[in-house]
């Protein structure tokens, strides 16, 4: 069993993920402690690049999404993980199909970390690595956040087994709610 975290960039997947991995019980579905895996770290390696930004800039979005789907496939073959997806991962048809397949086979539970456009923008403004995040619309990453959220949220909601609001909550509170709701 894997727990897959999805949501927009800035919603807290990479922050909540390690906390959640440590909070999941090492019994029942997991059998041993879960490990945290960030797809945004795996994907560039699959593509032979240093970062998501470099992969996007050098290869373009289509090639990036193909590499992301390949990295996702590798990750979903492993077990006992908390896997943080890239914000756009569920929008790629091959990636979406893989997630649905893992879900239907009982190998993955998908959690949508839901944040408002205003919260996403506030968090992105404070991100020291904002310059490394690729633009997907031609706008800067802060300005495009609410636009992408409006496009992606229906996909996130459709895929999610659990939806957890991150508004005004600590990573530990979010992780506790996820563990409680997955039981």
N, C-alpha and C positions, 0 to 999 in steps of 0.2 A: 504494500500500500504506500502511495505517495500522497502528500498534500501539496497541491499546486496553488500558488498565490498569483492572482492576476489583478490588474488594475493599471491605471495611468501612471506615467512617470511622475514621481513625487508623492505617490499615495503611501509609500512606506514598505513596499515589498522587501527591499534589501535590509531594512532595519527590523521589521517584524519577523522576517524569516528565521534568523539565527535564534531569536528569543523563542519562537514557536518550536523550533527543532529541539531546544532544550526543555521545553515544557511538555512535549508529547510523552505519554507514558511508555516505558520500555516493556510493554506487555500487550496482550491482545493483538490488535492489528499490526503493530510494529515489531514486536519480538525483541528488538534491541534499539538503542537510541537512534533517533533520526539524525541525518546530517543535512546541512543547508547547502543548496546548490543554486547559483545565480546564472540563469541562462545568458544574461548580458556579459558574463565572463567566458562562458563556453563558446558562444557563437563566433566571436572574433578568432578564437583559436582554430575552430573548424575551417574558417576562411583564410587562415594564415595571416591575420592582421593583429595589431596590438590592442585595438579598442573598437567599440561599436561605431564611434564617430569616424575612425579611419576606414573601417569596412564600408560604411555608408558612402563616404566621400569618394573612395577609390572604385567601388564596385557598383554602386547604385542600390536603390531600394529593392528591386526585384531579386538581384543576386544575394543581397543581404537576407531577405526573407527565405530564400531557398536554403541558405546556410543555417538560418535560425531553425527551420523545420528539420534539418538534418541533426543539429545539436539537440533539439527537443526529442527526436526519435531515440538518440543515444541515451538521453537522460531518463526517458520513460521506460527503458529496458532495465534500469536499475531499480532498487527497492529502498524503502525506509528513508525517503528524502522529503524535505520541504523544498520545493522547487519554485523559485521566483521567475516568472516569465517576464519578457520584455513587454512594455506597454502595448505594442502592436502585434505581438505574437498571435493572439487569437484571431486577428484579421486575415491572416494568411490561410488560404483554404486547406492546404495540406496539414498545417499545424493544427487548425481547428478540428479536422477529421481525426488526427491522432489523439487529441484531447478527448473527443467524444468516444472514441474507441476504448481508451484507457478507463474512462468513466464507466462505460457500459460493461466492461469486463471486471469491474470492481477493483481495479488497480490504482485508481486515483480519485481523490475528492478535490473538487475545485472550489476555491474560496476567492470571492471578489472583494477586494479591499476598496470600499467605496469612499470617495472624497469629492467634495464640491469643486467646481472650477476655481472659485476664489481661494480655497485652501491649497489646491495644486499650484496656483500662481504664486501664492505667498511662499510656499516651500521652495519652488524653483528659483525665485528671486534670491533666496538665501543659499542656494547650492553653489559651493565653490568650484564645482566641475561643470557648471552650466555650459561653458564654452565647448565642452566635449560632446554635448548632446546634439545630434543632428536635427535640423529643421525638416519637418515632413510636409509643410505647407508653403514654405517660402517666407513665413513669418518667423520671428524669434520664438524659442521654445516657451517662454512665458506667455506670449500673446496667443500662441496656437493651442495652449492647453484646453481652454473651454470648447474650442472648435472640435478638437480631436475627441474630447470627452463626449460631446453630443453624438459623434459618429460611432464611437466604440461602445458606449454604455449598453445599447440594446444587445450587442454580441456578448458582453460580459454577463449581463443578467440572464440571457438564454443559457449560457454554459454553466453558470454557478450552481453548486450544490448548497453553498452557504454565502450569504451576503453580510458583510460586517462593515459598519460605518467606522471610519477612523477619526471622525471629527471630535476634537477636544479630548482625545484619549491617548494614553501612553502605549508604547509597544507591548508592555507586559499586560495591560488591560485587554488589548486587542488579542494577544496570544491566548490569554485565559478564556476569552469568549469563544475563540475558534475551537479550542480543546473541548470546551463544554458542549458546543453545538455539533461537534463531530461524533460525540459519544452516542 
